[in-house]
Amino acid sequence: MCGIFGIVANNGTVDADLLEQGTRSLAHRGPDDSGAIVISEESPDPVQIGLGNRRLAILDLSPLGHQPMQDSENGNWITYNGEIYNFPQVREKLERDGIRFRSRSDTEVLLKAYGRWGQSCLAELRGMFAFAIWDTQRRRLFVARDPMGIKPLYYAVVRQNLLFASELRTLLGTGLLPRRLDRAGLLNYLMFGSLYDPVTLVDGVSVLPPGYFLTWEKGKVETTPYWDLAKECDTAHSAEEALDRVKPVLDESVRMQMVSDVPVGVFLSGGIDSSVLAAILSRDGAQLHTFSVVFREADYTESEYSRLLARKFGSEHKEILVSQQDAFAAIPEALQAMDQPTIDGLNTYLISRHTRAAGIKVALSGLGGDELFAGYSTFRTVPKMEQFERLWRRRVPEFARKLLASGFAGLSPASDQNRKLAALACANANLLHPYFLSRQLFTAEQYSALLAFPGGNHEGRAHQPLRESLSHTQGLDPINRVSYLEARCYMLNTLLRDADVMSMANGLEVRVPLIDHHLAETMLAIPGTAKLSDSTPKPLLVGALDGALPEKIVHRKKRGFTLPFEHWLRDELRAEVEAGLARVPKGPLQPFLDPEAVQRVWREFQAGKTSWSRPWSLYVLERWCELQRVSA
């Protein structure tokens, strides 16, 4: 696991000091080692390539794993962030072709795999990754991101020069890009409380989408998809085959992600997803290391359930005790660590900080279980919303829909749920799909009121990632459509981004076995009706364990790792958030947000008419723009 940075200077030179500076800015992602190299190619056209790497040593802790790494056979160079879990199998395949290795690292396996198979090497890989290879013979830079988007990759083109990095802040720190806010990105953020790939909040900076590779050749940059979850699916399989198909792939994915030269722990929250990881790993009889974050306050702790599981699976269990005061005190650090603004990252930052402080360097997380195994309420509500919208559009004229929606909104108590119901009833062109409404932070009417500029001019680009995701779901049944959208929208742009940035801010590697892309393909090939049950949550995930999970765990009330924001914003955080929102008229958001509309959101929260997430999102946005000096 690492942080990567690179510059390709066409007909120019790479500033070695700038390369070192950018690499150094990623030190939190890789505290164990650092490297940077400037490669010069003179003929036929001059070009310089700068590659930087910060290393968190997990596989082959020796100096032989140092990056950037060169292939002595062909001269190619690589800088790489991630883990290739099946690298022993890929290495064996390469060795059968006569290829020899110097190290035990997956970095060298990846470099050799590219040398042997070119871009087709991507089909051989199972893992999380973002890497860049300078292909000396083709004079081409090849950059790729993993299929599920677990590891990030930002890039920008400046006067035929390409910049790329694991974090957006690194690109900003070069001074080569204007710190100018992207208005389409702002719309994304107001809609969902996060930014949707490939859009960012900074003009000129893009995210390489998951399952894509990028090439730079002769000054030209191209991005190309090489994998997509929906395109790989074959929904012809029957529901009866579901468990037989899921069990071996799930088991393989979890066991494969234990590959490491340092101890690997399992974050055991007490819910179904993390329990599945512990249950599978306990079958081998090896000592299992689990840990959980617990609170002194009974209202926020899950220690009863994690202790039950630790006893059942015989793990060496460690509890990391955190008070609400600890959580509250971590807020300034978490805001500073945010690579892009998000309303949901503090939880992950807090867990990661305390986990790393406890001496754990690699942890398995149950993230993704809800998205692939139908654990959210959206799997039941969104198909019903789809059906309602179809009938409503078919039977009620547009003018009547707007009139009825307006009447409903006027007569119903002001609440976030009622605003969304009114938006669904209106059913206008702004509503691309009910799923997006279910995940929306501010409705179209609300974010339009917040904007101090005509938002309609930028909605096309803001909606493009949504349209792109939706276009891949046409052949899926309603439940699998929700699964695809959850994986490609909420999970990708909120959960995975937060997990990467907040864990790496603390030098912790988080692995997510439940979204191995082979497992994801298997799940999307199963009819959606097999994934829901009136008696058991996530029946395929629970059933794959053959009764290994205690009933008390399976049927407990669903609950995430929550922090008391509702209380904090009315008490301890009230003055800070109030002051932050009051700075909007004179701060970096002054050209973009209407100050009165911002204050209206704050007043509605104080009056109990909207949730804490709305004013908190605006506060986070303001603070992020201040910290990163991003403005008009």
C-alpha positions as CSV (number, residue, x, y, z in Angstrom):
1,M,0.0,0.0,0.0
2,C,1.4,3.3,-1.0
3,G,0.9,6.8,-2.3
4,I,1.9,7.6,-5.9
5,F,2.7,10.8,-7.8
6,G,3.9,11.5,-11.3
7,I,4.6,14.1,-13.9
8,V,5.0,13.7,-17.7
9,A,6.6,16.7,-19.2
10,N,6.2,16.8,-23.0
11,N,9.0,18.8,-24.7
12,G,9.9,20.0,-21.2
13,T,11.7,19.1,-18.0
14,V,10.5,17.7,-14.7
15,D,11.4,19.8,-11.7
16,A,13.1,17.3,-9.4
17,D,12.4,19.4,-6.3
18,L,8.7,19.6,-7.3
19,L,8.7,15.8,-7.7
20,E,10.2,15.3,-4.3
21,Q,7.8,17.8,-2.8
22,G,4.7,16.0,-4.2
23,T,6.0,12.6,-3.1
24,R,6.7,14.0,0.4
25,S,3.1,15.3,0.6
26,L,1.9,11.6,0.5
27,A,4.2,10.6,3.5
28,H,1.1,9.7,5.6
29,R,0.1,7.0,3.0
30,G,3.6,5.4,3.1
31,P,5.7,6.1,6.2
32,D,8.1,3.2,5.6
33,D,10.0,4.2,2.5
34,S,10.2,6.9,-0.2
35,G,11.5,7.1,-3.7
36,A,11.5,9.4,-6.8
37,I,13.1,9.1,-10.2
38,V,13.2,11.4,-13.3
39,I,13.4,9.5,-16.5
40,S,14.7,11.3,-19.6
41,E,13.9,10.1,-23.2
42,E,15.6,12.2,-25.9
43,S,14.8,10.5,-29.2
44,P,12.8,11.0,-31.4
45,D,11.1,13.7,-29.3
46,P,12.3,14.9,-25.8
47,V,10.2,13.9,-22.9
48,Q,10.8,13.6,-19.1
49,I,8.8,11.4,-16.7
50,G,8.9,11.9,-13.0
51,L,7.6,9.0,-10.8
52,G,7.3,9.2,-7.0
53,N,6.3,6.7,-4.4
54,R,5.7,6.6,-0.6
55,R,5.6,3.0,0.7
56,L,3.6,1.3,3.5
57,A,5.5,-2.0,3.5
58,I,3.1,-5.0,3.6
59,L,4.6,-7.5,1.2
60,D,8.4,-8.1,1.0
61,L,9.6,-5.7,3.7
62,S,13.1,-5.8,2.3
63,P,14.7,-3.0,0.2
64,L,13.9,-5.2,-2.9
65,G,10.4,-3.9,-2.7
66,H,11.5,-0.3,-3.1
67,Q,9.7,1.9,-5.6
68,P,9.8,3.3,-8.2
69,M,10.9,-0.1,-9.5
70,Q,12.6,-0.8,-12.8
71,D,12.4,-4.0,-14.9
72,S,16.0,-4.7,-15.8
73,E,14.9,-6.8,-18.8
74,N,13.0,-4.1,-20.7
75,G,13.7,-0.9,-18.8
76,N,10.1,-0.2,-17.8
77,W,9.4,1.7,-14.5
78,I,6.5,1.4,-12.1
79,T,5.0,3.3,-9.2
80,Y,2.2,1.4,-7.6
81,N,-0.4,1.8,-4.8
82,G,-2.4,-1.3,-3.7
83,E,-2.2,-5.0,-3.2
84,I,-2.5,-7.8,-5.8
85,Y,-3.9,-10.6,-3.7
86,N,-3.4,-13.3,-6.3
87,F,0.2,-12.3,-7.1
88,P,1.6,-15.8,-6.1
89,Q,-0.6,-17.4,-8.8
90,V,0.3,-14.7,-11.4
91,R,4.0,-15.1,-10.5
92,E,3.8,-18.9,-11.0
93,K,2.2,-18.4,-14.4
94,L,5.0,-16.0,-15.4
95,E,7.7,-18.3,-14.1
96,R,6.4,-21.1,-16.3
97,D,7.1,-18.7,-19.2
98,G,10.7,-18.4,-18.1
99,I,10.5,-15.1,-16.3
100,R,12.7,-14.7,-13.2
101,F,12.2,-12.5,-10.1
102,R,14.5,-10.7,-7.7
103,S,12.0,-10.0,-4.9
104,R,9.0,-11.5,-3.2
105,S,6.9,-8.4,-3.8
106,D,3.6,-8.1,-5.8
107,T,5.1,-4.9,-7.3
108,E,7.6,-6.8,-9.3
109,V,5.0,-9.4,-10.3
110,L,2.8,-6.5,-11.6
111,L,5.7,-4.9,-13.5
112,K,6.7,-8.3,-15.1
113,A,3.1,-9.1,-15.9
114,Y,2.8,-5.8,-17.9
115,G,6.1,-6.6,-19.6
116,R,4.8,-10.0,-20.6
117,W,1.1,-9.2,-21.5
118,G,0.9,-5.4,-21.9
119,Q,-2.5,-4.0,-20.9
120,S,-4.0,-7.5,-21.0
121,C,-2.3,-8.1,-17.7
122,L,-5.3,-6.3,-16.0
123,A,-7.4,-9.4,-16.7
124,E,-5.0,-11.5,-14.5
125,L,-5.2,-9.3,-11.4
126,R,-7.4,-9.6,-8.3
127,G,-6.9,-6.8,-5.8
128,M,-7.0,-3.1,-5.2
129,F,-4.7,-0.9,-7.1
130,A,-3.8,2.3,-8.9
131,F,-0.5,2.1,-10.8
132,A,1.6,3.9,-13.5
133,I,4.1,2.2,-15.7
134,W,6.5,4.0,-18.0
135,D,6.7,1.7,-21.1
136,T,10.2,2.5,-22.4
137,Q,9.9,0.8,-25.7
138,R,6.5,2.3,-26.6
139,R,7.4,5.6,-24.9
140,R,4.0,5.4,-23.3
141,L,2.7,5.9,-19.8
142,F,0.1,3.3,-18.8
143,V,-2.0,4.1,-15.8
144,A,-4.8,1.8,-14.4
145,R,-7.3,1.7,-11.5
146,D,-8.8,-1.5,-10.0
147,P,-12.3,-2.7,-11.2
148,M,-14.2,-1.7,-8.1
149,G,-12.5,1.6,-7.5
150,I,-11.0,0.7,-4.1
151,K,-7.8,2.8,-4.7
152,P,-8.1,6.4,-6.1
153,L,-6.2,8.0,-8.9
154,Y,-6.5,11.7,-9.8
155,Y,-5.1,13.3,-12.9
156,A,-4.9,16.7,-14.7
157,V,-3.6,17.8,-18.0
158,V,-1.7,21.1,-18.0
159,R,-0.3,22.3,-21.4
160,Q,0.3,18.8,-22.7
161,N,1.8,17.8,-19.4
162,L,0.1,15.1,-17.4
163,L,0.0,15.1,-13.6
164,F,-1.4,12.2,-11.5
165,A,-1.5,11.3,-7.8
166,S,-3.2,9.2,-5.2
167,E,-4.6,12.4,-3.7
168,L,-6.1,15.6,-5.1
169,R,-4.2,17.7,-2.6
170,T,-0.9,16.6,-4.0
171,L,-1.9,17.9,-7.4
172,L,-3.0,21.2,-5.9
173,G,0.3,21.4,-4.0
174,T,2.3,21.5,-7.2
175,G,1.2,25.1,-7.9
176,L,0.7,24.1,-11.5
177,L,-3.1,24.1,-11.2
178,P,-5.4,27.0,-10.3
179,R,-7.3,26.4,-7.1
180,R,-10.6,27.0,-8.8
181,L,-13.8,25.4,-7.7
182,D,-15.6,23.3,-10.3
183,R,-19.4,24.2,-10.4
184,A,-20.5,20.8,-11.6
185,G,-18.6,19.3,-8.7
186,L,-20.3,21.6,-6.3
187,L,-23.7,20.4,-7.7
188,N,-22.6,16.8,-7.1
189,Y,-21.6,17.6,-3.6
190,L,-24.9,19.3,-2.7
191,M,-26.8,16.4,-4.2
192,F,-25.1,13.6,-2.4
193,G,-22.6,15.0,0.2
194,S,-19.7,13.6,-1.9
195,L,-18.2,14.0,-5.4
196,Y,-19.1,11.6,-8.1
197,D,-16.3,10.2,-10.3
198,P,-14.9,11.5,-12.6
199,V,-15.9,14.9,-11.4
200,T,-14.0,16.6,-8.5
201,L,-14.5,19.9,-6.7
202,V,-11.4,21.4,-8.4
203,D,-11.6,22.6,-12.0
204,G,-9.3,20.8,-14.3
205,V,-8.8,17.7,-12.0
206,S,-10.5,14.4,-12.9
207,V,-10.7,11.0,-11.3
208,L,-9.8,7.9,-13.4
209,P,-13.0,5.8,-13.1
210,P,-12.9,2.3,-11.7
211,G,-12.2,-0.4,-14.3
212,Y,-10.4,2.1,-16.6
213,F,-6.9,2.6,-17.8
214,L,-5.3,5.8,-19.0
215,T,-2.5,6.2,-21.6
216,W,-0.2,9.2,-22.4
217,E,1.5,8.9,-25.7
218,K,3.0,11.7,-27.7
219,G,1.2,14.3,-25.6
220,K,-2.2,12.7,-26.1
221,V,-4.2,11.4,-23.1
222,E,-6.9,8.8,-23.5
223,T,-9.0,6.9,-21.0
224,T,-10.4,3.5,-21.8
225,P,-12.8,1.1,-19.9
226,Y,-11.5,-2.5,-19.5
227,W,-14.1,-3.9,-17.1
228,D,-17.6,-3.1,-15.9
229,L,-19.7,-5.0,-13.3
230,A,-22.9,-5.1,-15.3
231,K,-21.4,-6.0,-18.7
232,E,-19.7,-9.1,-17.2
233,C,-23.0,-10.5,-15.8
234,D,-25.1,-13.4,-17.1
235,T,-28.4,-13.4,-15.3
236,A,-29.4,-16.8,-16.7
237,H,-28.5,-18.7,-13.5
238,S,-31.4,-19.8,-11.3
239,A,-31.9,-18.7,-7.7
240,E,-31.5,-22.4,-6.6
241,E,-27.9,-22.3,-7.7
242,A,-27.2,-19.1,-5.8
243,L,-25.6,-20.5,-2.6
244,D,-23.5,-23.0,-4.4
245,R,-22.1,-20.3,-6.6
246,V,-21.5,-17.8,-3.7
247,K,-19.8,-20.0,-1.2
248,P,-16.5,-20.9,-2.9
249,V,-16.0,-17.4,-4.3
250,L,-16.7,-15.7,-1.0
251,D,-14.4,-18.1,0.8
252,E,-11.6,-17.6,-1.7
253,S,-11.9,-13.8,-1.6
254,V,-11.6,-13.6,2.2
255,R,-8.7,-16.1,2.5
256,M,-6.9,-14.5,-0.5
257,Q,-6.9,-11.1,1.2
258,M,-4.9,-12.5,4.2
259,V,-1.7,-12.5,2.1
260,S,0.7,-10.3,4.0
261,D,4.2,-10.2,5.6
262,V,2.8,-8.3,8.6
263,P,-0.1,-9.4,10.9
264,V,-3.6,-8.8,9.6
265,G,-6.5,-8.0,11.9
266,V,-10.2,-8.2,11.3
267,F,-12.4,-5.2,12.3
268,L,-15.2,-6.9,14.2
269,S,-18.1,-4.6,14.6
270,G,-20.7,-7.1,15.7
271,G,-22.7,-7.0,12.5
272,I,-23.2,-9.6,9.9
273,D,-20.6,-8.4,7.4
274,S,-17.6,-8.4,9.7
275,S,-18.8,-11.6,11.4
276,V,-18.7,-13.4,8.1
277,L,-15.0,-12.5,7.7
278,A,-14.2,-13.8,11.2
279,A,-16.3,-17.0,10.7
280,I,-14.5,-17.9,7.4
281,L,-11.0,-17.3,8.8
282,S,-11.7,-19.2,12.0
283,R,-12.2,-22.4,10.0
284,D,-8.5,-23.0,9.5
285,G,-7.8,-23.2,13.2
286,A,-5.1,-20.5,13.0
287,Q,-5.0,-17.8,15.6
288,L,-7.5,-15.0,14.5
289,H,-6.8,-11.4,15.6
290,T,-9.9,-9.3,15.9
291,F,-10.5,-5.8,17.2
292,S,-13.4,-3.5,17.7
293,V,-13.9,0.1,18.7
294,V,-16.1,0.5,21.7
295,F,-17.6,3.5,23.5
296,R,-17.9,4.2,27.2
297,E,-21.4,5.4,26.5
298,A,-23.8,2.4,26.3
299,D,-25.9,4.1,23.6
300,Y,-23.1,4.0,21.0
301,T,-21.2,0.8,21.8
302,E,-21.6,-2.7,20.2
303,S,-19.3,-4.5,22.6
304,E,-21.9,-7.0,23.6
305,Y,-22.0,-8.4,20.1
306,S,-18.3,-8.2,19.2
307,R,-17.4,-10.0,22.5
308,L,-19.9,-12.8,21.7
309,L,-18.3,-13.3,18.3
310,A,-14.8,-13.2,19.6
311,R,-15.6,-16.0,22.1
312,K,-17.4,-18.1,19.5
313,F,-14.5,-17.9,17.0
314,G,-11.8,-18.1,19.6
315,S,-10.0,-14.9,18.4
316,E,-7.4,-12.9,20.2
317,H,-9.6,-9.9,20.6
318,K,-8.7,-6.3,21.4
319,E,-11.1,-3.5,22.3
320,I,-10.2,0.0,21.5
321,L,-11.9,2.2,23.9
322,V,-13.0,5.6,22.6
323,S,-15.0,8.3,24.4
324,Q,-17.3,10.7,22.7
325,Q,-14.8,13.4,23.8
326,D,-12.1,11.5,21.8
327,A,-14.4,11.5,18.8
328,F,-15.3,15.2,19.2
329,A,-11.6,16.1,19.5
330,A,-10.8,14.3,16.2
331,I,-13.0,16.5,14.1
332,P,-10.3,19.2,13.2
333,E,-7.8,16.5,12.2
334,A,-10.4,14.6,10.1
335,L,-11.3,17.8,8.3
336,Q,-7.6,18.4,7.6
337,A,-7.2,14.9,6.2
338,M,-10.2,15.1,3.8
339,D,-8.9,14.9,0.2
340,Q,-12.4,16.0,-1.0
341,P,-15.2,17.2,1.2
342,T,-17.5,14.4,2.5
343,I,-20.2,14.3,5.2
344,D,-19.4,10.8,6.2
345,G,-15.6,10.5,6.8
346,L,-15.2,11.2,10.5
347,N,-16.3,7.7,11.6
348,T,-13.6,6.1,9.4
349,Y,-11.0,8.5,10.5
350,L,-11.7,7.8,14.1
351,I,-11.6,4.0,13.7
352,S,-8.4,4.2,11.6
353,R,-6.5,6.4,14.1
354,H,-7.2,4.2,17.1
355,T,-6.6,1.0,15.2
356,R,-3.2,2.1,13.9
357,A,-2.3,3.4,17.4
358,A,-3.1,-0.1,18.7
359,G,-0.3,-1.4,16.5
360,I,-2.4,-2.8,13.7
361,K,-1.1,-2.1,10.2
362,V,-3.5,-4.1,8.0
363,A,-7.2,-4.6,8.7
364,L,-10.1,-6.5,6.9
365,S,-13.4,-4.6,6.8
366,G,-16.9,-5.8,6.0
367,L,-17.5,-2.8,3.7
368,G,-19.6,-3.8,0.7
369,G,-21.8,-6.5,2.2
370,D,-24.8,-4.3,2.1
371,E,-24.3,-3.2,-1.5
372,L,-23.7,-6.7,-3.0
373,F,-25.9,-8.8,-0.6
374,A,-28.9,-6.4,-0.5
375,G,-28.6,-5.2,3.1
376,Y,-30.0,-1.6,2.7
377,S,-33.6,-0.6,2.9
378,T,-33.2,0.8,-0.7
379,F,-33.4,-2.8,-2.0
380,R,-37.0,-2.8,-1.0
381,T,-38.0,0.8,-1.3
382,V,-36.4,1.8,-4.7
383,P,-38.2,-0.9,-6.8
384,K,-41.5,0.3,-5.3
385,M,-40.5,3.9,-6.1
386,E,-39.7,2.8,-9.7
387,Q,-43.2,1.2,-10.0
388,F,-44.9,4.2,-8.6
389,E,-43.1,6.6,-10.9
390,R,-43.9,4.6,-14.0
391,L,-47.6,4.5,-13.1
392,W,-47.7,8.1,-12.0
393,R,-46.0,9.3,-15.3
394,R,-48.3,7.2,-17.4
395,R,-51.6,8.2,-15.7
396,V,-51.1,11.8,-14.5
397,P,-50.3,14.7,-16.9
398,E,-47.2,16.7,-16.1
399,F,-49.1,19.9,-15.1
400,A,-51.2,17.8,-12.7
401,R,-48.1,16.1,-11.2
402,K,-46.5,19.4,-10.4
403,L,-49.7,20.8,-9.0
404,L,-50.3,17.8,-6.8
405,A,-46.7,17.7,-5.7
406,S,-46.8,21.4,-4.8
407,G,-50.0,20.8,-2.8
408,F,-48.5,17.9,-1.0
409,A,-45.4,19.8,-0.1
410,G,-47.5,22.8,1.2
411,L,-49.8,20.7,3.3
412,S,-47.3,18.2,4.7
413,P,-45.0,18.9,7.7
414,A,-41.6,20.1,6.6
415,S,-39.2,17.2,6.7
416,D,-36.5,15.6,4.5
417,Q,-38.7,12.6,3.8
418,N,-41.7,14.7,2.7
419,R,-39.5,16.8,0.4
420,K,-38.3,13.7,-1.3
421,L,-41.9,12.4,-1.6
422,A,-42.9,15.6,-3.2
423,A,-40.0,15.4,-5.7
424,L,-41.0,11.9,-6.6
425,A,-44.6,12.9,-7.2
426,C,-43.4,15.8,-9.4
427,A,-41.5,13.3,-11.5
428,N,-39.8,15.8,-13.7
429,A,-36.8,15.5,-15.9
430,N,-34.4,16.3,-13.1
431,L,-35.3,13.0,-11.5
432,L,-33.0,10.6,-13.4
433,H,-34.0,7.6,-11.3
434,P,-35.7,7.1,-7.9
435,Y,-32.4,5.5,-6.5
436,F,-30.7,8.9,-6.8
437,L,-33.6,10.6,-4.9
438,S,-33.3,8.0,-2.1
439,R,-29.6,8.9,-1.7
440,Q,-30.0,12.6,-2.3
441,L,-28.9,15.1,0.4
442,F,-30.6,18.3,-1.0
443,T,-33.4,17.9,-3.6
444,A,-33.2,19.8,-6.9
445,E,-35.4,22.5,-5.5
446,Q,-33.2,22.8,-2.4
447,Y,-29.9,22.9,-4.1
448,S,-31.2,25.4,-6.7
449,A,-32.2,27.7,-3.9
450,L,-28.7,27.4,-2.3
451,L,-26.8,28.3,-5.5
452,A,-25.8,31.9,-6.3
453,F,-25.4,31.1,-10.0
454,P,-27.6,29.4,-12.6
455,G,-27.1,25.7,-11.8
456,G,-28.9,24.5,-14.9
457,N,-25.8,25.4,-17.0
458,H,-23.8,22.8,-15.1
459,E,-26.3,20.1,-14.4
460,G,-25.5,18.2,-17.6
461,R,-21.9,17.5,-16.5
462,A,-23.0,17.0,-12.8
463,H,-25.6,14.4,-13.9
464,Q,-23.3,12.7,-16.4
465,P,-21.8,10.2,-13.9
466,L,-25.3,9.3,-12.8
467,R,-26.5,8.8,-16.4
468,E,-23.4,6.7,-17.1
469,S,-24.1,4.4,-14.2
470,L,-27.8,4.2,-15.0
471,S,-27.1,3.3,-18.6
472,H,-25.3,0.0,-17.5
473,T,-28.4,-1.2,-15.5
474,Q,-30.9,-1.5,-18.3
475,G,-30.6,-5.3,-18.5
476,L,-30.8,-5.9,-14.7
477,D,-33.8,-6.7,-12.6
478,P,-34.9,-4.1,-10.1
479,I,-32.9,-5.5,-7.1
480,N,-29.7,-6.0,-9.1
481,R,-30.2,-2.5,-10.6
482,V,-30.1,-1.1,-7.0
483,S,-27.1,-3.2,-6.2
484,Y,-25.2,-1.9,-9.2
485,L,-26.1,1.7,-8.4
486,E,-25.2,1.3,-4.7
487,A,-21.8,-0.1,-5.7
488,R,-21.1,2.5,-8.4
489,C,-22.5,5.5,-6.7
490,Y,-22.8,5.5,-2.9
491,M,-20.2,2.9,-2.1
492,L,-17.6,4.1,-4.7
493,N,-17.9,7.8,-4.1
494,T,-18.5,7.9,-0.3
495,L,-17.6,4.7,1.5
496,L,-14.6,3.6,-0.5
497,R,-13.2,7.1,-0.9
498,D,-13.6,7.8,2.8
499,A,-12.1,4.4,3.7
500,D,-9.0,5.0,1.6
501,V,-8.3,8.6,2.6
502,M,-9.1,8.3,6.3
503,S,-7.3,5.0,6.8
504,M,-4.2,6.1,4.8
505,A,-4.1,9.4,6.7
506,N,-3.2,7.2,9.6
507,G,-0.9,4.8,7.8
508,L,-3.4,1.9,7.9
509,E,-4.3,-0.4,5.1
510,V,-7.9,-1.4,4.9
511,R,-8.9,-4.4,2.8
512,V,-12.5,-5.2,1.6
513,P,-12.9,-8.8,0.7
514,L,-16.7,-8.5,0.2
515,I,-16.2,-6.5,-3.0
516,D,-13.6,-8.6,-4.7
517,H,-14.6,-8.1,-8.3
518,H,-15.0,-11.9,-9.0
519,L,-17.4,-12.1,-6.0
520,A,-19.2,-9.0,-7.3
521,E,-19.6,-10.6,-10.8
522,T,-21.0,-13.7,-9.1
523,M,-23.5,-11.7,-7.1
524,L,-24.8,-9.7,-10.0
525,A,-25.4,-12.9,-12.0
526,I,-27.9,-14.1,-9.3
527,P,-31.5,-13.1,-9.7
528,G,-32.4,-10.3,-7.3
529,T,-35.3,-12.1,-5.8
530,A,-32.9,-14.6,-4.2
531,K,-31.2,-11.8,-2.3
532,L,-34.2,-10.8,-0.2
533,S,-36.0,-12.8,2.5
534,D,-38.8,-11.9,4.9
535,S,-37.2,-13.9,7.7
536,T,-33.4,-13.4,7.3
537,P,-31.4,-10.3,6.4
538,K,-28.9,-10.8,3.6
539,P,-29.9,-14.4,3.2
540,L,-27.1,-15.4,0.7
541,L,-24.4,-14.0,2.9
542,V,-25.8,-15.6,6.1
543,G,-26.6,-18.9,4.2
544,A,-23.1,-19.1,2.8
545,L,-21.8,-19.6,6.4
546,D,-24.0,-22.8,7.0
547,G,-25.3,-21.6,10.3
548,A,-22.0,-20.4,11.7
549,L,-23.4,-17.0,12.7
550,P,-25.3,-16.8,16.0
551,E,-29.0,-16.0,15.7
552,K,-28.4,-13.1,18.0
553,I,-26.1,-11.5,15.4
554,V,-28.2,-12.4,12.4
555,H,-31.4,-10.9,13.7
556,R,-30.2,-8.0,15.7
557,K,-31.3,-4.5,14.7
558,K,-29.2,-3.1,11.8
559,R,-26.9,-0.4,13.1
560,G,-23.8,1.3,11.7
561,F,-21.0,3.0,13.6
562,T,-22.8,6.2,14.5
563,L,-21.6,9.4,16.2
564,P,-24.0,11.8,18.0
565,F,-23.9,14.6,15.4
566,E,-27.6,15.5,16.0
567,H,-26.7,16.3,19.7
568,W,-23.3,17.8,18.9
569,L,-24.7,20.4,16.4
570,R,-27.1,21.5,19.0
571,D,-24.6,21.7,21.8
572,E,-20.7,21.3,21.6
573,L,-20.4,22.0,17.9
574,R,-23.1,24.6,17.6
575,A,-20.9,27.6,17.9
576,E,-18.3,26.3,15.5
577,V,-20.8,25.3,12.8
578,E,-22.7,28.5,13.2
579,A,-19.6,30.5,12.8
580,G,-18.5,28.5,9.7
581,L,-21.8,29.1,8.0
582,A,-21.8,32.7,8.9
583,R,-18.4,33.1,7.0
584,V,-20.1,32.1,3.6
585,P,-20.8,35.8,2.6
586,K,-17.1,36.7,2.9
587,G,-15.4,33.3,2.3
588,P,-14.4,31.2,-0.7
589,L,-18.0,30.1,-1.3
590,Q,-19.3,33.6,-1.6
591,P,-19.6,33.5,-5.4
592,F,-21.3,30.1,-5.3
593,L,-23.8,29.9,-2.4
594,D,-26.6,32.2,-1.4
595,P,-25.9,33.2,2.3
596,E,-29.6,33.5,3.2
597,A,-30.4,30.0,1.8
598,V,-27.5,28.7,3.8
599,Q,-28.8,30.3,7.0
600,R,-32.3,28.9,6.2
601,V,-30.9,25.4,6.2
602,W,-29.4,26.1,9.7
603,R,-32.6,27.5,11.0
604,E,-34.6,24.5,9.7
605,F,-32.2,22.1,11.5
606,Q,-32.6,24.1,14.7
607,A,-36.4,23.9,14.3
608,G,-36.3,20.1,13.7
609,K,-37.3,20.3,10.1
610,T,-34.2,18.8,8.6
611,S,-31.5,16.4,9.7
612,W,-28.0,17.4,11.0
613,S,-26.4,16.2,7.7
614,R,-27.6,19.2,5.7
615,P,-26.0,22.0,7.7
616,W,-23.0,19.8,8.5
617,S,-22.4,19.2,4.8
618,L,-22.3,23.0,4.2
619,Y,-20.0,23.5,7.1
620,V,-17.6,20.8,5.8
621,L,-17.7,22.3,2.3
622,E,-16.8,25.8,3.7
623,R,-14.0,24.5,5.9
624,W,-12.5,22.3,3.1
625,C,-12.5,25.3,0.7
626,E,-10.8,27.4,3.4
627,L,-8.2,24.7,4.2
628,Q,-7.4,24.0,0.5
629,R,-7.7,27.6,-0.6
630,V,-10.2,26.7,-3.4
631,S,-12.4,29.5,-4.6
632,A,-13.6,31.2,-7.7
